[in-house]
Amino acid sequence: MTPAGIARALETAIEQDLREGRHPFAVTATFGTTNTGAIDPIAEVAEVASRYGVWLHVDGAYGATIAFSGGHRDEASDLEFADSFSWDPHKWLFQTYVSSCLLVRDRRSLLDCFRTQADYLRDAEADPRKPNYWDYGPEMTRPARAVRLWATLQVLGRRELAAAIDHCVALAEVAADRLGALPDWRVVSPPQIGILTFRYAPEGYPAEELDAVNAAVSRTVFESGFAAVLTTRFDGRTVLRLCTSNPNTTREHVLETIERLDAEAREAVSRGWELAP
Ligand SMILES: Cc1ncc(COP(=O)(O)O)c(C=O)c1O
């Protein structure tokens, strides 16, 4: 669907809700889906949302990290249209679990939701220059979760982080290029912010058989301990999914992974030859 088509579909759904007496109040777009890394047209969705006074939340749990990249950071610019977006540095900014953030355009919206005015907090609230973090979220007592993230930003710095993210993005492109050069492999969804799906699909085999072959290939390479290229479903079929989010992965690792997948796939198909049409 085109961005304009998605905006139209959203508008139609909102109009239908209104006609049927419902009150749509929020829409969620995704900036980097888990399955394929696909990005919704945030600007177009935001235009519809603001026209209807609907809150726009964007799930940027994985994808918003692209804002730290050197060559791709502009791709994140439409996040500015969101009323709020979620971002998980534990996904692609190299944090241990859990490092999860909610960013809002206007901090007052958090105060409206979470502000606590308990008598026993009055003395602690005495200095208006200091934010009371219990007013910005559901927790009162909380650990200093942000310190790890702050330390990463301080130690690595912008340039190092940008290079790491750009490297991850490039690795998925290396994989797609290599697969494109191999017979019988099909790139199912193009590399998008470090996520690629693909499938071993030689001509003339039933789709169900190829589902089984792709699943078996994933399992064998995973069990070898070399790479975790797990499966997912796309358009009802089993496909392989590569998420190159580790900057310690090299081009050679990726090429070797593809080579192993290819060898396993050929082997699996030749073992199941009698199942072929
Ligand atoms: C796009 C996206 N949003 C949300 C989540 C949920 O993440 P978590 O449970 O780590 O917060 C995931 C997990 O893969 C994801 O990829």
The ligand as an SDF file (V2000), in Angstrom:
LIG
                    3D

 16 16  0  0  0  0  0  0  0  0999 V2000
    8.8530   -3.1500   17.1430 C   0  0  0  0  0  0  0  0  0  0  0  0
    8.7880   -3.7800   18.5210 C   0  0  0  0  0  0  0  0  0  0  0  0
    8.0100   -3.2140   19.4740 N   0  0  0  0  0  0  0  0  0  0  0  0
    7.9160   -3.7420   20.7110 C   0  0  0  0  0  0  0  0  0  0  0  0
    8.5900   -4.8910   21.0570 C   0  0  0  0  0  0  0  0  0  0  0  0
    8.4640   -5.4000   22.4710 C   0  0  0  0  0  0  0  0  0  0  0  0
    9.6980   -5.2580   23.0750 O   0  0  0  0  0  0  0  0  0  0  0  0
   10.0120   -5.3550   24.6510 P   0  0  0  0  0  0  0  0  0  0  0  0
    9.1790   -6.4350   25.2180 O   0  0  0  0  0  0  0  0  0  0  0  0
   11.4680   -5.6700   24.6920 O   0  0  0  0  0  0  0  0  0  0  0  0
    9.7200   -4.0040   25.2070 O   0  0  0  0  0  0  0  0  0  0  0  0
    9.3970   -5.5220   20.1010 C   0  0  0  0  0  0  0  0  0  0  0  0
   10.1140   -6.7610   20.4120 C   0  0  0  0  0  0  0  0  0  0  0  0
   10.6970   -7.4040   19.5800 O   0  0  0  0  0  0  0  0  0  0  0  0
    9.5270   -4.9290   18.8010 C   0  0  0  0  0  0  0  0  0  0  0  0
   10.3440   -5.4450   17.8770 O   0  0  0  0  0  0  0  0  0  0  0  0
  1  2  1  0
  2  3  1  0
  2 15  2  0
  3  4  2  0
  4  5  1  0
  5  6  1  0
  5 12  2  0
  6  7  1  0
  7  8  1  0
  8  9  2  0
  8 10  1  0
  8 11  1  0
 12 13  1  0
 12 15  1  0
 13 14  2  0
 15 16  1  0
M  END
$$$$
